[in-house]
Amino acid sequence: MRNNDWFRWLLMIVLAVIAVYYFLFKAQGAPPPPTPPPGAVKDALLQATIQGQLDRVAKEPNKFDPRLKLCMLYDANQLNVVAEECYVQLSGLLENHPRAWYQLALLQERTDREMQAIETMKIAASNAANTEIALPHWQIGRMLLDSGRAPEALEYLKQAQEKLGNQPALMAAIMRAHIDAGQPEVAVQFAQQNELVKTPLGPYIHQLLAEAHSELGNTVEADQAMQLADSRTPAMNDSWTIELMQMRYDLPSLKMRIAAAIQQQKWEVALRFLDELARYEQPTRDTRLQKAGCLLQAGSPEEADAILGDLLTQAPDDSALLIAKANAQLEIANQRQDMTRAAQALETSEKLLEIDGTDLNAYFVNIRALILLNRQLEAINSCRAAWKTNPDQPTPVLMACNLIQANQLWKDNEDMLRAMAQKNPRHPTAGSMLVLSLVENGRLQEAGIFLDSLTDPNHDGTLLNRAREAHAAAVAGQDQD
């Protein structure tokens, strides 16, 4: 009881502070927002971002959104003290708005003030009561559930359901609350009525059903549910928290954004982030290599080539840089039909293969260069060499088969075709190509046996018919002889 009294007393103080702010907003206009103490922000990007947001607030001091973004900027970047001051101040700017209270409650929870966070989130929920906003009710339900107050949590979760409908993660939380409130039979009925096991959260629902049936003494049902269970608690769909997480603006997070954009093949986005990073940090070898790769993928191989050429003046024997430059040259050759670039890339790959005859990246450059130079037989032989030195890598075999099919070079490439047919029996064309190779090599009986095994519907019908016709014609010719 004393703890509850203390929290109520603290809440009254916070409300009094907000009342003062509200009076100032109405009587004198909005006061300036709180700022971090000198020296608290050392990251250059974060400093610039905060200052930019402060400037936006100064231009529109009475608007809610710029101040909210400023508070969230502090919050997302672990400036907890000034973030809390900002949220408290903001609560007085727009009367009865739940958002600042909501974010303040989550900040309090993250800084180990769970009881205070619950009381603050209740204010957010009460301010959202007459709106379609359901997140505060869901969050207060989650908080109460975590603190062992399941009956109280259930009330808030049901209020959230009235606004959100049968959202699976919310329904799972309601089921969890019924179990924790000592109502396992209600939990089972709730899951059955709403067919929760058929939702994407079915494995977690089975986990809850196993607990509920166990409490009810239904041993068989509990065992059956446990066999399908997964104990991972589903996350609530909290768009406001996701928005907060996206307000992280320091140099490490910017580098993470760059890496993520590259992984997602969003080359233009990655290039914008790299340009932003260059404003605050001198570009390193790695970031310049990243930029060259993005430029190459985004259709600017000449710019990539220039960056790589500059890097190679500092490290002329760097194999990664040499491969990257060769790939840039191949793109220029392909886009501009400048075969001197393809020849340069071929020369680079040959030098690298002299150093390391197993370098798969060098082989890929070599193969691409030979294709562009219309030296198809040599390209197939390069695929063969790459396969023999890297037998566990399927790409050289696949590249060879594509070249063999495109140029109808069946006769002398049985080894590559057989390798593909054995590694991937369901490949749509490899089996048919192997039959064509065997036919051209005069091994008709073996070709016929293999042809009869090609029954998978995945096989390419056109090429399979061609293989059958070739085999039948060869057999007929042999009979005539």
Secondary structure, DSSP 8 states (H G I E B T S, - for coil): -HHHHHHHHHHHHHHHHHHHHHHHHHHH---------TTS---HHHHHHHHHHHHHHHHSTT-HHHHHHHHHHHHHTT-HHHHHHHHHHHTTTSTT-HHHHHHHHHHHHHTT-HHHHHHHHHHHHHHTTTSS--HHHHHHHHHHHHTT-HHHHHHHHHHHHHHH-S-HHHHHHHHHHHHHTT-HHHHHHHHHHTTGGGSTTHHHHHHHHHHHHHHHT-HHHHHHHHHT----------HHHHHHHTT--SHHHHHHHHHHHHHTT-HHHHHHHHHHHHTTS---HHHHHHHHHHHHHTT-HHHHHHHHHHHHHH-TT-HHHHHHHHHHHHHHHHHH--HHHHHHHHHHHHHHHHH-TT-HHHHHHHHHHHHHTT-HHHHHHHHHHHHHHSTT-SHHHHHHHHHHHHHT--TT-HHHHHHHHHH-TT-TTHHHHHHHHHHHTT-HHHHHHHHHT---TTS-HHHHHHHHHHHHHHHHHHHH-
